[in-house]
Each structure stands twice: as C-alpha cells, then as structure tokens.
Amino acid sequence: MAIMIVATASIAGAIMVSDILAGLEKPGRDPRPDFKVARFGDGVEDIRTLKPGMTLEATVSKVAGFCAFIDLSVHEGGLVHASQLADRFGKDAREVVRTVDVVEVEVLEVDLARKRIALTKKQGAEARHASAVDMGPGRGEMRGRAGRAATVERGQAAMAAAFAGLQRRR
C-alpha cells in the first residue's frame, strides 16, 4: 500500500512539473489579473515637498475603522479620516476603500514637527470646509481651526462667568 501511495504522489508531482515547464515556455503570459499601480507625484520625494492643496495619486496601505493610511511614496504615510473618504456618511472606512486600492487624494495639512500628513479623498472646496468645521458624531463640539477657536472662546466665556460669580460672592 505504501508503494502505491509513493507511486501516485510521484506521478502527480511529475504532472505538476510538466505543467509548470509548459507554462514557462509561453513568454509574456501572466495568469494573474491586471492590477492598477499608482503613479506617484513627480518631484514628491520627501514630506517637505508636500504642500496643502496638492492632488496626488496614491495607494491605500492599511484600513482601520476610523481612517485609511495612504502610501504617498514619501517615508511618512498619510492619513485620511473616515469623514474625509467620501461625500456620503460612512461609519467605517472599510465601507469605502480597501487595502491596495489606488486613490486620488488632496493634501490638507502637513505637520513637519510631528511628521504627519492629513489627506482627503473629497475634492475641492467642500473638503476644506468639512475639515475646518466638522461635527463629530455624538461629540457636540467642532473640530479643525474653526472648532479650536470656538472651543477657546467658550472656555474663556466660562472662565469669565466663573470669575464674575466669585466677584459677586465677595
């Protein structure tokens, strides 16, 4: 019985090897499906060469629930928040993109000190507006530049009210 199994395995191995050799004799034939490769931006070699407003073609390197990490061909990867992935609302970034997808992104912000690149998949003025005033679900406070200013003003108003209350008690 053991001889029969060995003989069968060697016949199957010989058939596989002959199939591989026959495939190698046909040059230019690639059985893999076609795939698109990102054309990285010309002159973009370093994080310092990125400027807000630049539109680049890039590859999605990793997808998490709240964001997608993007390979821009610079050492640091970019990040697209889930709210910046599509015009429609999505709870999860995996609903919109997958790993190795080729996407067109716009640079929103480059933080050289922290080596972070904020990106958007939305195009044009609506993306900039959405990043400046973004209401997070259930958070009740604005984010971005306008949000920070509003939060500071609210904080200062609250502090002023507290001081006024202390003054009245004296």
N, C-alpha and C positions, 0 to 999 in steps of 0.2 A: 504494500500500500504506500509506503514512504517513497519507493522508487517511482510510482505513478504520479505522486504529487510533485516531486522534483522534475520529472519529465514534462508535466503540464506547465509548471512555472517557467521552465527554460524555453518552452515553445512560445508562451505568452511574451516572455522577455525578448525573444528573437523577433517576434512580430512587431513589438513596440519599437525596437531599434531600427527595423527596416522602415517603419512608418516615419520615424524621425529623419532618417537619411533621405527618404523620398521627398520630405518636406524641405530639407535643406538644398536639394537640387533645383528648387524653384526660387530663384533670387527675386527679391522685390515683393514677395507675397508675405504680408503680415496678417495673421489671423486675428489680431486684436482690433477692437472697434476704433474708429477715428476719435481723436480727442483734441480739444482746443487748448492751446497754450497761450498764456498771457504775454502780450508784447509790453514789456516794462518800459517806462518812460525814458526817452533819450535824455542823457545828462543827469539822471537821478541815480546817484551812486552813494549818497550819504544823507543822513537826516537833515543836515544843514542846507541841502539843496531843495528841500520841500518847502513850499510856500502855501499859505491858505488860499483857496480858490483853484488850485491846480487840479485837473482831472486826469486820472491815471487808470490804466487797466492793470488789474492785479488778480491774485489767486487767493481764494479762501483757504487758510491753512488749518483752522480749527473753529468749531462752532460750539458755543455754550448756550445755555438757556437765555442769557441776557445780552449776548453780543456775539460778534463774529470777529475772529482775528484774521488779519489780511497780510499777505506777503507782498511787499512793495519793491522788493529787490534791494532794500537797504537793510542794514544789520538789525534795526529795530522793526518789529512788526507793528502794523496799525490796528486800531480797534474801531469797529462800527457798532454802536449801541443798537439794541433791538428796535428802538423807536426811530432810528435813522436808516433802517434797512428797506422799508417800503412805504408807499403812500397810505397803505391801509394799516389798521391796527393789528398787531400780532403779539400774542403773549410770549411766544417763544421764537428765538432767532432761527431755530431748526425748521420752522414752517416756511421760511423764505429762502434760505441758502443751505448748501451742503458743502462739505469739505471737497476741495479741488475744483469748485466752480470758479469760472473766470468772470469777474465782475468789474464794472466801471465805477470808481469811487472818486469823491471830491475831498480834498484836504480841508478840514475845518480849522484845526489848530495844531501847531507843532510846539511842544514844550521841550526845549533843548535841555534844560536843567534836569528834568525828570526822565528824559528820553522817551516821551510818549507822543503818539500821533493819533489825533482824533479824526475820524473819517465819517463820511455819509455816503450812502448809496442813492439818496434822493438827489435830484439835480436842480440847480438854480436857487432862486431867492427863497423858495419855500423851505429848503433845507437849512439855510442860515437863520430864518425866522424861527423854525422849530427848535434849533439848538439854543437860541437866545432866550426863549420863553417856552419852557417845556414843563407841563404839569405832569408830575409823576402820578401813576395810579395809586390813589389812597394816601398819598403823602401830604397833599394840601399845601405844598409850597413850590415856588417856581425855582427852576434851575437855570444855569447859564449866567451870563453877565447881568442881565436884567434881574434875574432871580436873586443873585447875591446882593445887588443894590437894594431891592425891595426888602430882603431879609434884614439887612443892616438898618434900613430906615425903620422897620417895625421894631427892631431891637432897641434902637435909640429912642423911639417913641415910648416904648415900655419902660425904659430906664428913666426917662424924663418924668413919666407918670409916677413911678415909684418914688423918685426924689421929691416930687411935688407933694405926695402923700405924707412923706416924712416931715417935710417943712410944715404942713398943716398941723401935725400932731404936736409939734414943739410949742 
